[in-house]
Amino acid sequence: MSFGQLLILGLVAGVTIFLGLPIGRVTRRSDGLVLVLNAITIGVLVFLLWDVLSHAIEPVETALTASAVGRSPWGAFVGLAAIFVAALAVGLLGLVAYDRWMETRARAIHSDDSTDDQKSVLRLHDPASRLALLIAVGIGLHNFSEGLAIGQSAAGGEIQLAAVLVVGFGLHNATEGFGITAPLARSGHRPSWAQLAILGVIGGAPTLVGTLLGSIFVSDAVSVLFLALAAGSILYVIVQLVGVALKLGRGYRLFTGMLAGALAGFATDFVVTAAGV
């Protein structure tokens, strides 16, 4: 497969994240709508957490099995396990440290209206905008690993499989773009098109990068690294969104939205599973 064809595959799979972003521009947002958006996002992220953890631990378990029966040295298992634990910790605790640093900085500059942070497109002084950014980062790490799968399939000559992966991951990304806007829905600020575009690039561009790199080489260590980083960051975001959800209400709309989000994730995953992946 040519470089141009790989580029198209990665772009198609990644660009669908922009389909769900415009909802962040909706001006009339009732508390009920905000609650449902937040709940659906939690459901989607819970699915993604299960998805990335199951894929991240698979190479580690395979290495463990091979080492136990003497087919490979124990060092291979220990190395992958160490990468998994370290990346999971960095993905989770790194976002805790970053968010606390940004919160402290935002308080320090709150009275200065001319500060660059308050004039920045991403509006990182705003808690809702920071959370949207963290969601985009977590999703971007996850999408990088999806791009690796597309690139590896294409490089192996499995064009039909690569095409099915593009469709499946493209559907995934559409729901993920919808999820990025959930924190913005409860903010008093209407996000600009530039802010939404940057969030979309952060979440979707790694699909293209992963596709190109996956066509060049295959590495269990790299796959485990990015999947575990994604799992840690997604776990942090889920906890933050659950806190927001509990403040908005605990009725049927909350749990129905979470169920709908999780089912949407599984439904799009069925497309990939149908390809035999």
BATORKE-279469 format. One record per residue: residue in three letters; y, z, x of N, C-alpha, C, CB in turn. Coordinates in steps of 0.1 Angstrom, whole numbers, plus 5000, padded with zeros to 4 digits. Each point is the difference from the previous one (the first is absolute). Glycine has a CB too. Layout:
N
PT residuo n.north n.up n.east ca.north ca.up ca.east c.north c.up c.east cb.north cb.up cb.east
PT     ALA       Y    Z      X        Y     Z       X       Y    Z      X        Y     Z       X
...
***
This chain:
277
PT residuo n.north n.up n.east ca.north ca.up ca.east c.north c.up c.east cb.north cb.up cb.east
PT     MET    4988 5000   5008     5012  5000    4992    5012 5000   5009     4988  5012    4981
PT     SER    5022 4980   5015     5012  4998    5008    5009 5012   4999     4999  4975    4998
PT     PHE    5011 5027   5011     5010  5011    4999    5008 4999   4988     5001  5000    5025
PT     GLY    5002 4988   4971     5008  4998    4987    4993 5005   4988     5011  4981    5011
PT     GLN    4976 5016   4988     4992  5004    4989    4998 5015   5000     4988  4978    5000
PT     LEU    5011 5028   5011     4999  5015    5001    5013 5006   4996     4984  4998    5019
PT     LEU    5027 4996   4985     5013  5005    4996    5002 5000   4985     5009  4991    5021
PT     ILE    4986 4998   4972     5001  4999    4986    4992 5011   4993     5004  4975    5002
PT     LEU    4983 5027   5003     4992  5010    4994    5006 5014   5001     4980  4987    5007
PT     GLY    5026 5016   5005     5006  5013    5001    5013 5002   4991     4991  5000    5023
PT     LEU    5016 4989   4976     5013  5000    4992    4996 5002   4985     5012  4986    5017
PT     VAL    4978 5007   4979     4997  5000    4985    4995 5014   4997     4994  4976    5000
PT     ALA    4998 5030   5009     4994  5014    4997    5011 5010   5000     4978  4993    5010
PT     GLY    5032 5005   4999     5010  5011    5002    5012 4998   4991     4993  5001    5023
PT     VAL    5011 4987   4973     5012  4998    4992    4999 5006   4986     5005  4980    5014
PT     THR    4983 5021   4981     4999  5005    4986    5005 5014   4998     4981  4985    4997
PT     ILE    5022 5022   5014     5005  5014    4999    5014 4999   4993     4986  5008    5020
PT     PHE    5021 4981   4982     5013  4999    4995    5001 4998   4984     5006  4990    5022
PT     LEU    4982 5007   4972     5000  4998    4986    5003 5013   4992     4983  4982    5004
PT     GLY    5013 5029   5001     5003  5013    4993    5013 5007   5004     4975  5002    4999
PT     LEU    5032 4993   5011     5012  5006    5005    5012 4999   4990     4992  4996    5023
PT     PRO    5010 4993   4970     5012  4999    4992    5001 5011   4989     4999  4976    5004
PT     ILE    4990 5030   4992     5001  5011    4990    5009 5011   5004     4977  4994    4992
PT     GLY    5024 5008   5022     5009  5010    5005    5015 4998   4996     4984  5003    5019
PT     ARG    5019 4985   4976     5014  4996    4997    5003 5003   4985     5000  4983    5018
PT     VAL    4989 5021   4974     5002  5003    4986    5010 5011   4999     4977  4992    4994
PT     THR    5033 5006   4998     5011  5010    4998    4997 5010   4990     5016  4983    5007
PT     ARG    4978 5014   4982     4997  5009    4989    4986 5006   5002     5015  4988    4984
PT     ARG    4985 5024   5022     4987  5006    5003    4999 5014   4994     4999  4987    5022
PT     SER    4993 5014   4967     4999  5012    4993    4991 5010   5009     5003  4988    4977
PT     ASP    4997 5025   5019     4991  5009    5008    4985 4996   4998     5017  5018    4997
PT     GLY    4980 4977   4991     4986  4996    4998    4996 4988   5009     5002  5008    4976
PT     LEU    5007 4982   5025     4997  4989    5009    4998 5005   5015     5013  4984    4984
PT     VAL    4996 5025   5020     5000  5005    5014    4986 5007   5002     5025  5002    5001
PT     LEU    4971 5006   4989     4988  5007    5001    4988 4991   5001     5010  5019    4987
PT     VAL    4990 4971   5005     4989  4990    5000    4999 4992   5013     5002  4998    4975
PT     LEU    5010 4998   5030     5000  4993    5012    4995 5008   5012     5020  4987    4992
PT     ASN    4984 5026   5008     4996  5009    5010    4985 5003   5000     5023  5010    4999
PT     ALA    4972 4991   4988     4986  5003    4998    4991 4988   5004     5006  5016    4982
PT     ILE    4998 4972   5015     4993  4988    5004    4999 4999   5015     5007  4988    4978
PT     THR    5005 5015   5028     5000  4999    5015    4990 5010   5006     5024  4993    4999
PT     ILE    4976 5019   4996     4990  5010    5005    4986 4994   4998     5015  5019    4994
PT     GLY    4982 4975   4995     4986  4995    4998    4997 4989   5009     5002  5005    4976
PT     VAL    5008 4986   5027     4997  4989    5010    4998 5006   5014     5014  4984    4986
PT     LEU    4994 5026   5017     4999  5005    5014    4987 5008   5001     5025  5001    5002
PT     VAL    4971 5006   4988     4987  5007    5001    4989 4990   5002     5008  5018    4984
PT     PHE    4992 4971   5009     4990  4989    5003    5001 4996   5015     5001  4992    4976
PT     LEU    5011 5005   5028     5002  4995    5014    4995 5010   5010     5020  4987    4993
PT     LEU    4982 5026   5004     4996  5011    5009    4984 4999   5001     5020  5015    4995
PT     TRP    4974 4984   4994     4985  4999    5000    4996 4987   5008     4998  5013    4978
PT     ASP    5009 4977   5019     4996  4987    5006    5001 5000   5015     5008  4989    4979
PT     VAL    5004 5016   5026     5002  5000    5015    4991 5010   5007     5023  4993    4996
PT     LEU    4974 5019   4998     4992  5010    5006    4985 4994   5001     5015  5019    4991
PT     SER    4981 4975   4998     4986  4995    5000    4998 4989   5010     4998  5005    4976
PT     HIS    5012 4986   5026     4999  4990    5010    5002 5005   5014     5008  4984    4983
PT     ALA    5000 5027   5019     5003  5005    5013    4988 5008   5005     5024  5001    4994
PT     ILE    4969 5006   4997     4989  5008    5005    4987 4992   5002     5010  5019    4988
PT     GLU    4989 4969   5006     4988  4992    5001    4996 4996   5015     5006  4991    4977
PT     PRO    5004 5004   5031     4996  4998    5014    4996 5012   5008     5015  4981    4999
PT     VAL    4991 5031   4997     4997  5012    5007    4985 5004   4996     5025  5007    5000
PT     GLU    4972 4992   4988     4986  5004    4995    4990 4990   5006     5009  5010    4979
PT     THR    4995 4977   5022     4991  4990    5006    4997 5004   5015     5009  4982    4984
PT     ALA    5002 5021   5023     4998  5004    5014    4992 5013   5002     5022  4989    5005
PT     LEU    4979 5020   4985     4993  5013    5000    4985 4997   4999     5019  5012    4991
PT     THR    4978 4979   4999     4986  4996    4997    4994 4993   5012     5005  4998    4976
PT     ALA    5002 4993   5031     4995  4993    5011    4998 5010   5012     5012  4979    4993
PT     SER    4997 5030   5009     4998  5010    5011    4988 5009   4997     5025  4999    5004
PT     ALA    4973 5005   4983     4989  5009    4997    4986 4994   5003     5015  5010    4983
PT     VAL    4984 4977   5015     4987  4994    5002    4999 4993   5014     4999  4996    4976
PT     GLY    5012 5007   5033     4999  4995    5013    5004 4986   5003     4983  5016    5003
PT     ARG    5023 4977   4987     5004  4986    5002    5013 4999   5007     4988  4994    4980
PT     SER    5020 5016   5020     5013  5000    5007    5003 5014   5006     5008  4981    4985
PT     PRO    5001 5020   5025     5003  5013    5006    5009 5008   4990     4999  4990    5023
PT     TRP    5000 5023   4979     5007  5009    4991    5015 4999   5002     4981  5016    5000
PT     GLY    5023 4978   5011     5014  4999    5003    5007 4990   4990     4995  5004    5024
PT     ALA    4998 4986   4971     5005  4991    4990    5004 5007   4987     4987  4982    5010
PT     PHE    5004 5027   4985     5003  5008    4988    5011 5010   5003     4976  4997    4993
PT     VAL    5024 5010   5018     5010  5010    5003    5014 4993   5000     4983  5014    5013
PT     GLY    5017 4974   4994     5013  4993    5001    5006 4996   4986     4992  4992    5022
PT     LEU    4999 5002   4970     5005  4996    4986    5004 5013   4992     4985  4979    5001
PT     ALA    5007 5031   5000     5003  5012    4992    5013 5007   5005     4975  5004    4997
PT     ALA    5028 4995   5016     5012  5006    5005    5012 4992   4995     4988  5008    5020
PT     ILE    5010 4978   4980     5011  4992    4995    5003 5002   4985     4994  4983    5017
PT     PHE    4995 5019   4976     5002  5003    4985    5007 5013   4998     4979  4988    4995
PT     VAL    5017 5023   5012     5007  5013    4998    5014 4999   5004     4978  5011    5003
PT     ALA    5025 4984   5009     5013  4999    5006    5009 4992   4991     4991  5003    5023
PT     ALA    5005 4985   4973     5008  4992    4991    5003 5006   4987     4991  4980    5012
PT     LEU    4999 5026   4982     5002  5007    4987    5010 5011   5001     4977  4995    4994
PT     ALA    5023 5012   5017     5009  5011    5002    5014 4995   5002     4982  5014    5010
PT     VAL    5019 4975   4998     5014  4994    5003    5005 4994   4987     4993  4995    5024
PT     GLY    4999 4998   4968     5005  4995    4988    5005 5010   4990     4984  4982    5004
PT     LEU    5009 5029   4995     5004  5011    4991    5011 5009   5005     4977  5000    4992
PT     LEU    5021 5006   5020     5010  5009    5006    5012 4993   5005     4982  5015    5006
PT     GLY    5017 4972   4998     5011  4993    5005    5010 4997   4989     4986  4989    5017
PT     LEU    5010 5009   4971     5009  4998    4988    5006 5013   4996     4986  4980    4993
PT     VAL    5007 5031   5008     5005  5013    4997    5012 5002   5010     4978  5009    4992
PT     ALA    5020 4989   5021     5011  5003    5009    5012 4990   4998     4982  5008    5017
PT     TYR    5015 4979   4980     5010  4991    4998    5008 5003   4988     4987  4983    5011
PT     ASP    5007 5020   4978     5007  5003    4988    5009 5013   5001     4981  4989    4987
PT     ARG    5013 5021   5020     5008  5012    5002    5012 4997   5009     4979  5014    4997
PT     TRP    5019 4978   5013     5012  4997    5009    5010 4992   4992     4985  4999    5019
PT     MET    5011 4992   4972     5010  4992    4993    5007 5009   4989     4986  4979    5004
PT     GLU    5007 5030   4991     5006  5009    4990    5010 5009   5006     4979  5000    4987
PT     THR    5018 5005   5025     5009  5009    5008    5013 4992   5004     4981  5014    5008
PT     ARG    5017 4974   4996     5011  4991    5004    5008 4997   4988     4987  4990    5019
PT     ALA    5007 5007   4969     5007  4997    4988    5009 5011   4996     4982  4985    4993
PT     ARG    5013 5027   5008     5008  5012    4996    5012 5002   5010     4980  5011    4990
PT     ALA    5018 4986   5023     5010  5001    5010    5012 4991   4998     4983  5008    5016
PT     ILE    5014 4980   4979     5010  4989    4998    5004 4998   4986     4991  4989    5020
PT     HIS    5005 5020   4971     5003  4998    4986    5015 4999   4997     4979  5012    4995
PT     SER    5029 4995   5012     5014  5000    4997    5008 4989   5006     4998  5024    4999
PT     ASP    4995 4968   5010     5006  4989    5006    4997 4987   4993     4999  5012    5022
PT     ASP    5010 4983   4970     4997  4988    4992    5000 4987   5008     5010  5012    4981
PT     SER    4996 4989   5031     5001  4988    5008    4988 4998   5010     5025  5003    4998
PT     THR    4966 5006   5001     4988  5000    5010    4992 4987   4998     4999  5025    5000
PT     ASP    4996 4970   5011     4992  4988    4999    4987 5001   4991     5008  4995    5023
PT     ASP    4987 5018   4977     4988  5002    4992    5002 4998   4985     4992  5016    5017
PT     GLN    5020 4988   4978     5003  4999    4986    5004 4985   4997     5007  5024    4999
PT     LYS    4997 4969   5011     5004  4986    4998    4988 4990   5002     5023  5006    5007
PT     SER    4966 5000   4999     4988  4991    5003    4994 4995   4988     4996  5013    5021
PT     VAL    4997 4975   4980     4994  4994    4989    4989 5008   4994     5005  4978    5010
PT     LEU    4987 5029   4999     4988  5008    4996    5004 5013   4994     4987  4989    5017
PT     ARG    5026 5015   4984     5005  5013    4994    4991 5012   5004     5010  4986    4981
PT     LEU    4987 5016   5031     4991  5010    5004    5005 5014   4998     4991  4984    5017
PT     HIS    5021 5018   4980     5005  5013    4996    4996 5004   4987     5020  4997    5014
PT     ASP    4975 4994   4978     4996  5003    4986    4985 5002   5000     5018  4986    4991
PT     PRO    4977 5026   5003     4986  5003    5000    4991 4990   4994     5007  5024    4999
PT     ALA    4998 4970   4990     4992  4990    4993    4998 4988   5008     5008  5008    4978
PT     SER    5002 4988   5029     4999  4988    5009    4992 5003   5012     5022  4992    4993
PT     ARG    4978 5020   5012     4991  5003    5011    4986 5000   4996     5018  5014    5010
PT     LEU    4979 4991   4978     4986  5000    4995    4995 4986   4998     5004  5022    4989
PT     ALA    5005 4969   5006     4996  4986    4998    4997 4993   5014     5015  4999    4979
PT     LEU    4993 5005   5031     4997  4995    5013    4986 5004   5005     5025  5000    5005
PT     LEU    4972 5013   4993     4988  5006    5005    4988 4993   4993     5011  5022    5005
PT     ILE    4990 4975   4982     4990  4993    4993    4998 4986   5006     5006  5013    4979
PT     ALA    5005 4980   5023     4999  4987    5006    4993 5000   5014     5021  4994    4988
PT     VAL    4982 5017   5020     4994  5001    5013    4985 5002   4999     5021  5009    5009
PT     GLY    4975 5000   4982     4986  5002    4998    4992 4988   4995     5006  5023    4995
PT     ILE    5001 4970   4995     4994  4988    4995    4999 4989   5011     5009  5006    4977
PT     GLY    5001 4993   5031     5001  4990    5011    4988 5002   5010     5025  4999    4998
PT     LEU    4972 5014   5005     4989  5003    5009    4987 4995   4994     5012  5020    5010
PT     HIS    4987 4983   4977     4988  4996    4992    4998 4985   5000     5002  5021    4986
PT     ASN    5009 4972   5012     5000  4985    4999    4997 4994   5013     5016  5001    4981
PT     PHE    4988 5005   5030     4996  4995    5013    4985 4999   5002     5021  5010    5009
PT     SER    4972 5000   4986     4985  5000    5001    4995 4989   4991     4999  5024    5006
PT     GLU    5007 4974   4982     4995  4989    4992    5003 4987   5006     5005  5014    4980
PT     GLY    5006 4984   5027     5002  4988    5007    4990 4997   5011     5024  5003    4995
PT     LEU    4972 5008   5012     4989  4998    5010    4988 4994   4994     5009  5020    5012
PT     ALA    4987 4985   4976     4988  4995    4993    5001 4985   4997     4996  5023    4990
PT     ILE    5016 4973   5005     5003  4986    4997    4999 4991   5013     5015  5007    4980
PT     GLY    4991 4998   5030     5000  4992    5013    4986 4999   5006     5023  5008    5004
PT     GLN    4969 5003   4995     4987  5000    5006    4991 4990   4992     5003  5024    5008
PT     SER    4998 4976   4979     4992  4991    4991    5004 4985   5003     4999  5018    4983
PT     ALA    5014 4979   5018     5004  4987    5003    4996 4995   5014     5020  5004    4985
PT     ALA    4981 5005   5025     4996  4997    5013    4985 4997   5001     5019  5014    5009
PT     GLY    4973 4992   4983     4986  4998    5000    4995 4988   4992     4998  5025    5002
PT     GLY    5012 4968   4993     4997  4987    4992    4996 5003   4986     4992  4991    5021
PT     GLU    5010 5021   4974     4997  5004    4986    5012 4998   4991     4982  5016    5008
PT     ILE    5022 4971   4990     5012  4997    4994    5000 5004   4985     5002  4980    5015
PT     GLN    4987 5019   4978     4999  5004    4986    5002 5015   4999     4985  4980    4995
PT     LEU    5009 5027   5014     5001  5015    5000    5015 5004   5003     4976  5002    5007
PT     ALA    5030 4991   5002     5014  5003    5004    5009 4997   4988     4996  4994    5024
PT     ALA    5001 4996   4968     5008  4996    4989    4999 5011   4989     4997  4975    5005
PT     VAL    4991 5030   4993     4997  5010    4990    5007 5013   5004     4978  4989    4994
PT     LEU    5022 5014   5019     5007  5012    5005    5015 4999   4997     4982  5003    5018
PT     VAL    5023 4985   4984     5015  4998    4998    5003 5003   4985     5001  4983    5019
PT     VAL    4991 5012   4972     5002  5002    4986    4999 5015   4997     4991  4978    4994
PT     GLY    4999 5029   5011     4998  5014    4997    5010 5009   5006     4976  4995    4999
PT     PHE    5028 5002   5014     5010  5008    5006    5014 4997   4994     4986  5001    5021
PT     GLY    5016 4987   4975     5012  4996    4994    5003 5008   4987     4998  4977    5010
PT     LEU    4991 5024   4982     5001  5008    4988    5003 5015   5003     4984  4984    4989
PT     HIS    5009 5021   5022     5003  5014    5004    5014 5001   5003     4977  5002    5010
PT     ASN    5029 4989   4998     5014  5002    5004    5009 4999   4989     4994  4990    5021
PT     ALA    5003 5003   4968     5009  4999    4989    5001 5014   4993     4994  4976    4996
PT     THR    4995 5032   5003     5001  5013    4995    5007 5010   5009     4978  4995    4988
PT     GLU    5020 5002   5025     5006  5009    5010    5016 4999   5000     4979  4998    5014
PT     GLY    5025 4989   4984     5015  4998    4999    5006 5007   4989     4997  4978    5010
PT     PHE    4995 5023   4979     5005  5007    4988    5001 5015   5003     4989  4983    4985
PT     GLY    5001 5022   5023     5000  5014    5004    5012 5004   5009     4975  5000    4998
PT     ILE    5029 4992   5010     5011  5003    5010    5013 5004   4992     4990  4984    5017
PT     THR    5012 5009   4971     5012  5003    4993    5000 5012   4992     5003  4976    4999
PT     ALA    4986 5031   4999     4999  5012    4992    5010 5011   5003     4976  4995    4997
PT     PRO    5025 5009   5016     5010  5010    5003    5014 4995   4997     4985  5009    5018
PT     LEU    5018 4978   4984     5013  4995    4997    5004 5001   4985     4998  4985    5020
PT     ALA    4991 5015   4972     5003  5000    4985    5006 5013   4995     4981  4984    4998
PT     ARG    5017 5027   5010     5005  5012    4996    5013 5004   5007     4977  5008    4995
PT     SER    5028 4982   5013     5012  5003    5008    5012 4994   4991     4988  4999    5022
PT     GLY    5023 5008   4980     5012  4995    4993    5006 4988   5006     5004  5023    4994
PT     HIS    4991 4973   5018     5005  4988    5006    4991 4988   4997     5010  5014    5019
PT     ARG    4997 4975   4978     4992  4987    4997    4998 4993   5014     5010  4998    4976
PT     PRO    4978 5001   5028     4998  4993    5013    5005 4986   5001     4980  5015    5003
PT     SER    5025 4982   5009     5005  4986    5001    4988 4991   5003     5022  5008    5009
PT     TRP    4981 4979   4990     4989  4990    5003    4996 5000   5014     5009  4986    4982
PT     ALA    5001 5017   5027     4998  5001    5014    4990 5012   5003     5023  4990    5005
PT     GLN    4979 5022   4988     4992  5011    5002    4985 4997   4996     5020  5015    4997
PT     LEU    4979 4979   4991     4987  4996    4996    4993 4990   5009     5008  5004    4976
PT     ALA    5000 4987   5029     4994  4989    5009    4995 5007   5013     5016  4983    4990
PT     ILE    4991 5026   5016     4996  5007    5012    4987 5008   4997     5024  5001    5008
PT     LEU    4976 5006   4981     4988  5007    4997    4988 4991   4998     5014  5018    4989
PT     GLY    4988 4970   5005     4990  4991    4998    4994 4994   5013     5010  4994    4978
PT     VAL    4999 5004   5032     4996  4995    5013    4992 5011   5007     5021  4985    5001
PT     ILE    4984 5027   4998     4992  5011    5007    4986 5001   4994     5022  5012    5004
PT     GLY    4977 4987   4983     4987  5001    4994    4991 4988   5001     5010  5016    4985
PT     GLY    4997 4972   5014     4992  4988    5000    4998 4992   5012     5008  4999    4978
PT     ALA    5002 5002   5032     4999  4992    5012    4987 5003   5009     5025  4999    4999
PT     PRO    4971 5014   5001     4988  5003    5008    4988 4993   4996     5010  5022    5003
PT     THR    4989 4973   4984     4989  4992    4996    4999 4987   5009     5002  5009    4976
PT     LEU    5010 4985   5025     5001  4987    5008    4997 5003   5015     5017  4991    4984
PT     VAL    4988 5020   5021     4997  5004    5014    4986 5002   5002     5023  5010    5003
PT     GLY    4971 4998   4988     4985  5003    5001    4992 4987   4999     5004  5022    4990
PT     THR    5000 4969   5002     4992  4987    4999    5000 4993   5013     5006  4999    4975
PT     LEU    5006 5000   5031     5001  4992    5013    4992 5007   5011     5022  4992    4993
PT     LEU    4979 5022   5008     4993  5007    5010    4985 5000   4997     5020  5014    5004
PT     GLY    4976 4987   4984     4986  5000    4996    4993 4987   5003     5005  5016    4983
PT     SER    5002 4973   5018     4994  4987    5004    4998 4999   5015     5011  4990    4980
PT     ILE    4995 5019   5027     4999  4999    5015    4988 5009   5005     5025  4995    5001
PT     PHE    4975 5018   4994     4989  5009    5005    4996 5009   4989     5010  4999    5023
PT     VAL    4978 5007   4979     4995  5010    4990    4998 5013   5008     4988  4982    4986
PT     SER    5017 5029   5008     5000  5013    5007    4998 5011   4990     5014  4991    5019
PT     ASP    4975 5016   4981     4998  5011    4992    5010 5011   5002     4976  4995    4999
PT     ALA    5028 5007   5014     5009  5011    5003    5014 4997   4994     4987  5004    5022
PT     VAL    5017 4983   4979     5013  4997    4994    5000 5002   4985     5005  4984    5019
PT     SER    4984 5011   4975     4999  5002    4985    5000 5014   4996     4987  4979    4999
PT     VAL    5005 5030   5008     5000  5014    4997    5014 5006   5002     4975  5001    5006
PT     LEU    5031 4995   5004     5014  5006    5004    5009 4998   4988     4996  4995    5024
PT     PHE    5006 4992   4972     5010  4997    4989    4995 5005   4987     5007  4980    5013
PT     LEU    4981 5020   4984     4995  5005    4987    5002 5016   4999     4983  4981    4999
PT     ALA    5015 5026   5012     5002  5014    5000    5014 5004   4999     4979  5002    5013
PT     LEU    5030 4990   4994     5014  5002    4999    5005 4998   4986     5003  4992    5024
PT     ALA    4992 4998   4969     5003  4997    4987    4996 5011   4990     4998  4976    5005
PT     ALA    4990 5029   4998     4994  5011    4991    5009 5013   5001     4977  4990    5003
PT     GLY    5027 5013   5010     5008  5012    5001    5014 4998   4993     4988  5005    5022
PT     SER    5018 4984   4980     5013  4998    4994    4999 4999   4985     5008  4988    5020
PT     ILE    4982 5006   4974     4998  4999    4986    4998 5014   4994     4991  4976    5002
PT     LEU    5001 5032   5005     4997  5014    4995    5013 5007   4999     4977  5000    5010
PT     TYR    5032 4999   5000     5013  5007    5000    5008 4996   4988     4999  5002    5025
PT     VAL    5002 4985   4972     5008  4994    4989    4994 5005   4987     5006  4980    5014
PT     ILE    4981 5020   4984     4994  5005    4988    5004 5014   4997     4980  4985    5004
PT     VAL    5020 5024   5005     5004  5013    4998    5014 5001   4996     4984  5008    5017
PT     GLN    5025 4984   4989     5014  5000    4996    5002 4995   4985     5006  4996    5024
PT     LEU    4986 4993   4973     5002  4995    4986    4994 5009   4990     4999  4977    5010
PT     VAL    4990 5030   4993     4994  5010    4991    5011 5011   4997     4976  4995    5008
PT     GLY    5031 5009   5002     5010  5010    4998    5011 4995   4990     4996  5009    5023
PT     VAL    5008 4979   4979     5010  4994    4991    4994 4999   4986     5010  4987    5019
PT     ALA    4978 5009   4980     4993  4998    4986    5000 5013   4993     4986  4981    5009
PT     LEU    5010 5030   4997     4999  5012    4994    5013 5005   4994     4981  5006    5015
PT     LYS    5030 4990   4992     5013  5004    4995    5004 4992   4987     5007  5006    5023
PT     LEU    4988 4982   4976     5003  4991    4989    4992 5003   4987     5006  4983    5017
PT     GLY    4982 5023   4985     4991  5003    4989    4986 4999   5003     5017  4992    4985
PT     ARG    4974 5015   5007     4986  5000    5003    4992 4995   4988     5003  5019    5016
PT     GLY    5003 4973   4975     4993  4996    4988    4991 4988   5003     5019  5009    4987
PT     TYR    4978 4984   5001     4991  4989    5001    5005 4988   5008     4991  5007    4978
PT     ARG    5023 4991   5021     5005  4989    5007    4998 5001   5015     5017  4998    4982
PT     LEU    4984 5014   5024     4998  5002    5014    4986 4995   5004     5016  5019    5000
PT     PHE    4974 4987   4993     4986  4997    5004    4995 4986   4996     4996  5025    4998
PT     THR    5010 4970   4991     4996  4987    4996    5006 4990   5010     5000  5007    4976
PT     GLY    5012 4995   5029     5006  4992    5010    4992 5000   5013     5022  5004    4990
PT     MET    4974 5008   5014     4991  5001    5012    4987 4993   4998     5011  5022    5005
PT     LEU    4983 4979   4984     4988  4993    4997    5002 4985   5001     4992  5019    4985
PT     ALA    5019 4976   5009     5003  4986    5000    5002 4995   5014     5011  5002    4977
PT     GLY    4996 5005   5031     5003  4996    5014    4987 4999   5008     5022  5011    4998
PT     ALA    4969 4999   5000     4987  5000    5008    4992 4989   4995     5001  5025    5003
PT     LEU    4998 4972   4984     4992  4989    4995    5005 4987   5004     4994  5014    4981
PT     ALA    5019 4985   5020     5006  4987    5005    4996 4997   5014     5019  5003    4985
PT     GLY    4980 5008   5023     4996  4999    5014    4985 4995   5001     5017  5018    5007
PT     PHE    4975 4989   4985     4986  4996    5000    4997 4986   4995     4995  5024    4997
PT     ALA    5013 4972   4993     4999  4987    4994    5002 4989   5010     5007  5009    4978
PT     THR    5004 4993   5030     5003  4990    5010    4990 5000   5011     5024  5002    4994
PT     ASP    4971 5010   5009     4989  5001    5010    4987 4993   4997     5010  5022    5006
PT     PHE    4988 4977   4981     4988  4993    4995    5000 4985   5004     4999  5016    4981
PT     VAL    5013 4978   5020     5001  4986    5004    4994 4999   5015     5020  4996    4984
PT     VAL    4984 5013   5024     4996  5000    5014    4985 5003   5001     5023  5007    5008
PT     THR    4972 5003   4984     4986  5003    5000    4991 4989   4995     5007  5024    4996
PT     ALA    4999 4968   4995     4992  4988    4995    4998 4990   5011     5010  5004    4978
PT     ALA    4998 4996   5032     4998  4991    5011    4989 5005   5010     5024  4993    4998
PT     GLY    4971 5019   5000     4990  5005    5008    5005 5008   5012     4987  4981    4993
PT     VAL    5026 5024   5006     5006  5007    5011    4996 5015   4999     5019  4983    5002
***
